[in-house]
Amino acid sequence: MVELTIDGIKTRVPEGTTVLEAAREMGIIIPTLCYHPSLSPYGACRVCIVEVVEDIRSSLEASCTLPVEQGQVIFTSSEKVTKARKLIIELLLASCPNSKTLQDMAANMGINKVRFKIKDRGCILCGRCVRYCKEQMKSGGIGFVGRGTSRRVATAFDLAPEECRNCGGCEWICPVNERACMAGNLIDGLCGACQNLKPVETCPVCTECSQSVGPSGHKVY
Ligand code: FES
């Protein structure tokens, strides 16, 4: 067993556990995007960053790929973490402005404007679809192609791959491939209504959406 301290609370977890898993065991919520418990950790989105304090130094690390260590001291929502996480979410939102997940994350963190140039790629390059295809479907029909700003998920030569079984898992596992929030837009700023949602209020307008309404019956999704 390994003993570490997360947000001032001591805990003991088996060796090989990640900091994200240890925090979740304690009920501490760390947001994630590229992480999925059924897939190998990839550490791409950086949304799950935590502050690791060592003596007088501290560093930001992705908790989903960070193994626990004896005596480790971790902060999951320090000022440093919050500032960096906000920046990361803003950058991701600039790549995927219509993602409801990202919009909700942004609203929860008090982000109401994206300062970066918006280029809707519909993808945050988290690789969940690629890992799902390879690890769960044993297919490998999709992968990353290109470098830098040209990097994208694609099939070989952009042709329909023989390996693809049309399972739809790549779409299902995507953390940003969701119905867009219709209440705000990134030019005028996010409406922020999502963070005030009462969790199980039913939308009186339709039953097809996520069935949530914001304050004053304002339809959010
Ligand atoms: S969830 Fe940890 S880097 Fe994406």
Residues whose N, C-alpha, C, O or C-beta is under 5 A from the ligand:
A	BS01	FES	P31 T32 L33 C34 Y35 G43 A44 C45 R46 V47 C48 A62 C64
